[in-house]
Amino acid sequence: MAETKDIIDALSNGDNLGAEQAFKDTIQAKVGDALEVKRKEVANTFVQSNKVEDDGEEVWRILYSILWKGWA
């Protein structure tokens, strides 16, 4: 991954194409890192939501069992 220092060094040496590539590499890495963080946040939210649904289904099974035994 290129860093800001690489961009500045390339510009100071007159290497505009190298600076452009270093800039693109830096931005690509930063966007990729941000997307990975967001992906993990969304995945954790999904897992927690799914757990609540599973717990809710279990509560309904227990209630149904209690009511069914009470009426049978």
Order of alpha helices (4+ residues) and beta strands (2+ residues): alpha-alpha
